């Protein structure tokens, strides 16, 4: 890993604090390496007790840091950029986790004062299992390695073209909710066939984890792994066919496309 950086997370709500937890759990950083900002600073008390710098002063936080991770709502971004612009310079790097805004739009707002990297992690970053997608412009490629090193501490990282960041938002960030809904539904089915709720959830969640690990470690197509557990006239194929007859795959695809269509409305 490259040299450790001082990190500020502006807008430390759910995803901001999740990023902090994932990075700090790696052991490569200590709490005092971070500054967390939030308007309702009392909600950051547990982090302050742990040794994190917490403040409502975004400008001071930016001045004290090398990487500035923006995790605010899209409707707040332009105001925040205007606020921190005086504290920015070529030694800083903005990492925007804000959906719907391009690198060009961010740079235009800050007067091209520093490099900008787009990042899209998901909430599994808190447990070191995020799928984080990164993108930046050709002029800032030298900063990409630093950002990649940081997010690699909390999961997998994939560098993609900027035009795919919208798709990454849906597939990776929103995708956590989609998979959670599958686990919930599978748990409900498990209850109906005889398990207690806690047992059904454990079985469904661990099975989902195992299925994902099989794909990640084997590199196989999902159908290859499905074929291994479907036997002629068996119960697995009966269940799969019933799910497909009721639109399982179609519903998932439509859901992803519907989410994607909402991105342009977020600014």
C-alpha positions as CSV (number, residue, x, y, z in Angstrom):
1,X,0.0,0.0,0.0
2,X,1.1,3.5,-0.7
3,X,1.8,6.0,2.1
4,X,-1.1,6.5,4.5
5,X,-3.3,9.5,4.0
6,X,-5.3,11.7,6.3
7,X,-9.0,11.2,5.3
8,X,-12.0,13.4,5.8
9,X,-15.5,12.0,5.2
10,X,-18.0,14.8,4.7
11,X,-21.6,13.8,5.4
12,X,-20.9,10.9,7.7
13,X,-24.3,9.2,7.7
14,X,-24.9,5.5,6.9
15,X,-22.5,5.1,3.9
16,X,-19.9,7.6,5.3
17,X,-19.6,5.8,8.6
18,X,-19.7,2.4,6.9
19,X,-16.7,3.4,4.8
20,X,-14.9,4.5,8.0
21,X,-15.7,1.2,9.7
22,X,-14.5,-0.9,6.8
23,X,-11.2,0.9,6.5
24,X,-10.5,1.1,10.2
25,X,-11.3,-2.6,10.6
26,X,-8.4,-3.5,8.2
27,X,-5.9,-2.3,10.8
28,X,-4.1,-0.1,8.3
29,X,-5.5,3.1,9.7
30,X,-6.2,4.4,13.2
31,X,-9.1,6.6,14.3
32,X,-7.0,9.8,14.5
33,X,-6.3,9.4,10.8
34,X,-9.9,10.3,10.1
35,X,-12.1,13.4,10.4
36,X,-15.8,12.8,10.2
37,X,-18.2,15.7,9.6
38,X,-22.0,16.0,10.0
39,X,-24.4,18.7,10.8
40,X,-25.9,16.7,13.7
41,X,-22.5,16.1,15.3
42,X,-24.1,14.5,18.3
43,X,-24.7,11.4,16.1
44,X,-21.0,11.0,15.8
45,X,-20.3,10.8,19.5
46,X,-19.3,7.1,19.5
47,X,-16.6,7.9,16.9
48,X,-15.3,10.9,18.9
49,X,-15.0,8.6,21.9
50,X,-13.0,6.1,19.8
51,X,-10.5,8.8,18.9
52,X,-11.9,10.1,15.6
53,X,-11.8,13.8,14.8
54,X,-15.4,14.9,14.5
55,X,-16.6,18.4,13.5
56,X,-19.3,20.4,11.8
57,X,-16.6,22.6,10.1
58,X,-16.1,21.1,6.6
59,X,-13.5,23.7,5.6
60,X,-11.2,22.9,8.6
61,X,-11.7,19.2,8.0
62,X,-10.6,19.6,4.3
63,X,-7.5,21.6,5.3
64,X,-6.4,18.8,7.6
65,X,-6.8,16.0,5.1
66,X,-5.4,14.5,1.9
67,X,-8.4,12.6,0.7
68,X,-11.9,14.1,1.0
69,X,-14.6,11.6,0.6
70,X,-18.0,13.2,-0.1
71,X,-20.9,11.1,1.0
72,X,-23.7,13.7,1.0
73,X,-27.0,13.6,-0.8
74,X,-27.0,14.7,-4.5
75,X,-29.1,17.8,-3.7
76,X,-26.4,18.8,-1.1
77,X,-23.3,18.4,-3.3
78,X,-23.1,21.7,-5.0
79,X,-23.5,23.6,-1.8
80,X,-20.8,21.5,-0.1
81,X,-18.4,22.0,-3.1
82,X,-18.9,25.8,-2.9
83,X,-18.2,25.7,0.9
84,X,-15.0,23.7,0.7
85,X,-13.6,25.2,-2.5
86,X,-11.3,27.7,-0.7
87,X,-9.6,24.9,1.2
88,X,-8.9,22.8,-1.9
89,X,-5.6,22.6,-3.8
90,X,-3.5,20.3,-5.9
91,X,-2.4,18.3,-2.9
92,X,-6.0,17.2,-2.1
93,X,-8.1,14.6,-3.9
94,X,-11.8,14.6,-3.9
95,X,-13.5,11.2,-3.8
96,X,-17.1,11.6,-4.7
97,X,-19.6,8.9,-3.6
98,X,-22.5,11.1,-4.8
99,X,-24.7,9.7,-7.4
100,X,-25.6,11.5,-10.7
101,X,-22.7,14.0,-10.8
102,X,-19.9,13.7,-13.3
103,X,-16.2,14.5,-12.8
104,X,-16.6,17.4,-15.2
105,X,-19.5,18.9,-13.2
106,X,-17.5,18.6,-9.9
107,X,-14.3,20.1,-11.4
108,X,-16.2,23.0,-13.0
109,X,-17.8,23.8,-9.6
110,X,-14.4,23.8,-7.7
111,X,-12.5,25.5,-10.5
112,X,-10.5,22.4,-11.3
113,X,-8.5,23.0,-8.1
114,X,-7.7,19.3,-7.4
115,X,-8.1,15.7,-8.8
116,X,-11.5,14.1,-8.6
117,X,-12.2,10.4,-8.4
118,X,-15.7,8.9,-8.5
119,X,-16.4,6.0,-6.1
120,X,-19.4,3.8,-5.7
121,X,-19.1,1.3,-2.7
122,X,-22.0,-0.4,-1.0
123,X,-22.9,-0.7,2.6
124,X,-21.1,-4.0,2.9
125,X,-18.0,-1.8,3.0
126,X,-18.6,-1.7,6.8
127,X,-17.7,-5.4,7.1
128,X,-14.9,-5.4,4.5
129,X,-17.0,-6.9,1.7
130,X,-17.8,-4.0,-0.5
131,X,-17.9,-4.0,-4.2
132,X,-16.5,-0.6,-5.0
133,X,-16.3,0.8,-8.5
134,X,-13.9,3.7,-9.3
135,X,-13.6,6.1,-12.2
136,X,-11.5,9.1,-13.0
137,X,-10.2,11.2,-15.9
138,X,-6.9,10.6,-17.7
139,X,-5.4,13.6,-16.1
140,X,-5.9,12.2,-12.6
141,X,-4.8,8.6,-13.2
142,X,-1.8,9.1,-10.9
143,X,-4.2,9.6,-7.9
144,X,-6.3,6.5,-8.7
145,X,-3.8,4.1,-7.1
146,X,-4.1,5.9,-3.7
147,X,-7.9,5.8,-3.7
148,X,-7.9,2.1,-4.9
149,X,-5.5,1.2,-2.1
150,X,-7.9,2.7,0.5
151,X,-11.0,1.0,-0.8
152,X,-9.2,-2.3,-1.3
153,X,-8.9,-2.4,2.5
154,X,-12.7,-2.9,2.7
155,X,-13.6,-5.2,-0.2
156,X,-13.1,-5.6,-3.9
157,X,-12.4,-2.7,-6.2
158,X,-13.0,-2.4,-10.0
159,X,-11.9,0.5,-12.1
160,X,-14.5,1.3,-14.8
161,X,-15.1,4.0,-17.4
162,X,-17.0,6.9,-16.0
163,X,-20.0,6.3,-18.2
164,X,-20.7,3.1,-16.3
165,X,-20.8,4.6,-12.9
166,X,-24.6,4.9,-13.0
167,X,-24.9,1.2,-13.7
168,X,-22.4,0.5,-10.9
169,X,-24.7,2.5,-8.5
170,X,-27.6,0.2,-9.3
171,X,-25.8,-3.1,-9.5
172,X,-23.5,-2.7,-6.5
173,X,-25.0,-0.1,-4.2
174,X,-28.7,-0.7,-4.8
175,X,-27.8,-4.3,-5.3
176,X,-27.3,-4.9,-1.6
177,X,-31.0,-4.2,-1.1
178,X,-32.0,-6.5,-3.9
179,X,-30.1,-9.4,-2.4
180,X,-31.4,-8.6,1.0
181,X,-34.9,-8.9,-0.3
182,X,-34.0,-12.4,-1.7
183,X,-32.7,-13.5,1.7
184,X,-35.9,-12.2,3.3
185,X,-38.1,-14.0,0.9
186,X,-36.1,-17.2,1.2
187,X,-36.3,-16.9,5.0
188,X,-40.1,-16.6,4.8
189,X,-40.2,-19.7,2.7
190,X,-38.0,-21.5,5.2
191,X,-40.4,-20.6,8.0
192,X,-43.3,-22.1,6.1
193,X,-41.4,-25.4,5.7
194,X,-40.7,-25.7,9.4
195,X,-37.8,-23.5,10.6
196,X,-37.9,-20.8,13.2
197,X,-37.3,-17.3,11.8
198,X,-33.7,-17.0,13.1
199,X,-32.8,-20.4,11.8
200,X,-34.3,-19.7,8.4
201,X,-32.5,-16.4,8.1
202,X,-29.1,-18.0,9.0
203,X,-29.6,-20.7,6.4
204,X,-30.7,-18.3,3.7
205,X,-27.9,-15.8,4.4
206,X,-25.1,-18.3,4.7
207,X,-26.3,-20.1,1.5
208,X,-26.3,-16.8,-0.3
209,X,-22.8,-16.1,1.0
210,X,-21.6,-19.6,-0.1
211,X,-23.2,-19.2,-3.6
212,X,-21.4,-15.9,-4.1
213,X,-18.1,-17.3,-3.0
214,X,-18.4,-20.2,-5.4
215,X,-18.8,-17.8,-8.3
216,X,-16.0,-15.5,-7.1
217,X,-13.5,-18.2,-6.5
218,X,-14.4,-20.5,-9.5
219,X,-15.0,-17.8,-12.1
220,X,-17.8,-20.0,-13.4
221,X,-21.1,-18.8,-14.9
222,X,-24.0,-19.1,-12.5
223,X,-25.6,-21.7,-14.7
224,X,-22.6,-24.0,-14.4
225,X,-23.1,-24.0,-10.6
226,X,-26.8,-24.4,-11.0
227,X,-26.3,-27.5,-13.1
228,X,-24.4,-29.1,-10.3
229,X,-27.4,-29.1,-8.0
230,X,-30.2,-29.8,-10.5
231,X,-30.9,-33.5,-11.2
232,X,-33.6,-34.9,-13.6
233,X,-37.0,-34.7,-12.1
234,X,-35.5,-33.3,-8.9
235,X,-36.7,-30.8,-6.4
236,X,-34.2,-28.1,-7.4
237,X,-35.3,-27.8,-11.0
238,X,-39.0,-28.0,-9.9
239,X,-38.4,-25.0,-7.6
240,X,-36.4,-23.0,-10.2
241,X,-39.0,-23.6,-12.9
242,X,-41.8,-22.4,-10.6
243,X,-39.8,-19.3,-9.8
244,X,-39.2,-18.5,-13.4
245,X,-42.8,-19.2,-14.3
246,X,-43.6,-16.4,-11.8
247,X,-41.1,-14.0,-13.3
248,X,-38.1,-14.2,-11.0
249,X,-35.4,-13.3,-13.5
250,X,-37.7,-10.9,-15.4
251,X,-38.6,-9.1,-12.2
252,X,-35.0,-8.7,-11.1
253,X,-34.0,-7.3,-14.5
254,X,-36.9,-4.9,-14.6
255,X,-36.1,-3.8,-11.1
256,X,-32.5,-3.0,-12.0
257,X,-33.6,-1.0,-15.1
258,X,-36.3,0.8,-13.1
259,X,-33.7,1.9,-10.5
260,X,-31.4,3.0,-13.3
261,X,-34.1,5.2,-14.9
262,X,-34.4,7.1,-11.6
263,X,-30.8,8.3,-11.5
264,X,-31.4,11.3,-13.6
265,X,-34.0,12.6,-11.2
266,X,-31.7,12.7,-8.2
267,X,-30.0,16.0,-8.8
